[in-house]
Amino acid sequence: MIAEETITWHVACNIEDIPENGGACALIEGEQIAIYNFSRRGEWYATQNQCPHRQQMALSRGMIGSTGANNEPKVACPFHKKTFSLQTGECLSGDDYTIKTYPVKIADGQVYVGV
């Protein structure tokens, strides 16, 4: 029998608090979570804010874009340019790092992150 994971939705911010095609950080349950408004794609993402490469709280300030034949959304750490999938958290730079990803939903002008 597989136990279902329970998601608790938290109001992170208003949608206008996150720049278009950029990110910002919110403190949710004691953890810094980076939230990205990928407006070119009409999509929202959330990941841990800490880059696992040098343990810096910086991913919310990283550049977002797409890569590969499947146009996978990604974020690049602003310091050392390690790139991570916004969908899976996998490091796309060939390194053995991963980051946590979180579900995001938009309702009534607010951004919700599921933890």
C-alpha positions in Angstrom: 0.0 0.0 0.0 1.4 3.4 -1.0 0.8 6.3 1.4 -0.4 9.5 -0.3 1.7 12.5 0.4 -0.2 15.4 1.9 0.4 18.8 0.5 -0.2 21.9 2.6 -0.8 25.0 0.5 0.8 28.3 1.8 0.1 31.8 0.5 3.6 32.9 -0.5 2.9 36.4 -1.9 0.8 38.3 -4.4 1.5 37.6 -8.1 2.8 41.2 -8.7 5.5 40.5 -6.1 7.4 38.2 -8.5 8.9 39.9 -11.5 7.9 38.6 -15.0 10.5 36.1 -16.2 12.3 36.3 -12.9 12.1 35.1 -9.3 11.9 36.1 -5.7 12.2 34.3 -2.4 9.6 33.6 0.3 10.1 32.1 3.8 7.7 29.2 4.2 7.8 26.9 7.2 11.3 28.1 8.0 12.7 27.4 4.6 13.7 29.8 1.9 11.7 28.9 -1.3 12.5 30.5 -4.7 9.4 31.3 -6.7 9.6 31.9 -10.5 7.2 33.7 -12.8 8.1 32.2 -16.2 5.7 34.6 -17.9 7.1 33.8 -21.4 5.7 30.3 -20.9 2.7 31.2 -18.8 4.1 29.0 -16.0 5.0 29.3 -12.3 7.7 27.2 -10.5 9.1 26.9 -7.0 12.3 25.4 -5.7 14.6 25.5 -2.7 16.5 28.8 -2.7 19.8 27.3 -1.7 22.2 26.3 -4.5 23.7 22.9 -3.5 27.0 23.7 -5.2 28.2 26.3 -2.7 25.3 26.3 -0.3 24.4 29.9 -1.2 20.8 31.3 -0.9 20.7 32.6 -4.4 18.6 30.6 -6.8 15.7 33.1 -6.7 18.0 35.6 -8.3 19.1 33.2 -11.0 18.3 33.5 -14.7 15.5 31.4 -16.0 15.2 29.9 -19.5 14.7 26.7 -21.5 17.0 24.1 -22.8 17.1 21.0 -25.0 14.8 19.5 -27.5 12.0 19.2 -25.0 12.3 22.9 -24.1 12.8 22.1 -20.4 12.5 25.1 -18.1 15.6 25.8 -16.0 17.2 28.2 -13.6 20.9 29.1 -13.5 22.6 30.0 -10.2 23.8 33.6 -10.5 27.2 32.8 -9.0 28.5 29.7 -10.6 26.0 29.1 -13.4 25.0 25.6 -12.4 21.7 25.0 -14.0 18.7 23.0 -12.6 15.4 21.8 -14.1 12.5 23.7 -12.7 10.3 20.6 -13.2 12.5 17.9 -11.6 15.3 19.7 -9.7 17.9 17.7 -11.6 21.2 19.5 -12.3 21.5 20.1 -16.0 25.2 21.0 -15.9 26.3 17.4 -15.6 27.0 17.6 -11.8 25.6 15.3 -9.2 23.3 17.9 -7.5 19.6 18.1 -7.2 17.3 20.7 -5.7 13.8 20.4 -4.2 10.9 21.5 -6.3 7.4 22.5 -5.0 4.0 22.7 -6.7 2.6 26.2 -7.3 -0.9 27.3 -7.9 -2.3 30.8 -8.6 -5.7 31.9 -7.2 -7.3 35.2 -6.6 -4.1 37.1 -7.4 -2.0 35.2 -4.9 0.8 32.6 -5.3 0.5 29.5 -3.3 3.3 27.0 -2.7 2.6 23.4 -1.7 4.9 22.0 1.0 
